[in-house]
Amino acid sequence: MPKLKTHKGLKKRIKVGAKGKIKRPRAGKGHLLSGKSGRRKEHLRKKAGVSPAFSKIMKRALNLS
């Protein structure tokens, strides 16, 4: 079976922790920011986790499993 290629777009967007947990950026902070409160934009700056089911798919795309 041939080797799987790493999904380069996904690799640039997420970080994998030491224990294998995946952190992703939150959506909604690209444009139209004047209509959003400062508190909301502050929360959007924080990274979000990925569910275990979806992280399995992501790890397969990154050749981590």
N, C-alpha and C positions, 0 to 999 in steps of 0.2 A: 504494500500500500504506500502511495507517495506521501511525502511530508506535507503537512498543512501549512499554508502561508499565514503569517500574522496579519490581522486586520489592522492596517496602519492608522485608519481614521479613529478607531476605537482606542488604540494605544495612546494617541495624542490627547484624548479627552478624559481618561480616567487614571487613577492611581490605585495601586494594589498595596495594601498594608502588609506588615510582617506576618500576620496570621492568615493572610489570604482574603481579607475583607476588601471590597471594592468601594471606593468613594468616587462620586461623580458630581459635576457642577449642576447647580439648579437652573432650570429654564426660566425665562421671563425677565432677564436683565440686559437684553440686547438693545432695545429701543423703547420708545414711549415711556421713558422713565419719569417725566415731569408729572404724570398723573398718578404715580405711585408714591406712597408715603416713605419717609426716610427709614422708619422702622421696618417696613416691608422690604426695602432695598437692602437693608443691613442683613436681614435674614436670608435674602437671596444670595448674598456673598458667601455664606457658609456652604460647605460641601454636604451632600446627602449620601446616605447609604443605598445599597442595592439589595433587593430581596434575594434570599438564598436560591430561589428557583431561577431567577434571571442572571444571577452571578455565575451560575453553572454554564449558561449559554455564553456569557461574556468570556469566561475563562477558556472555553473551547475555542473561541475566535482568536484569543491571544496565545494559544498553545501553552497554557499554564497547567492543564490537568493531565 
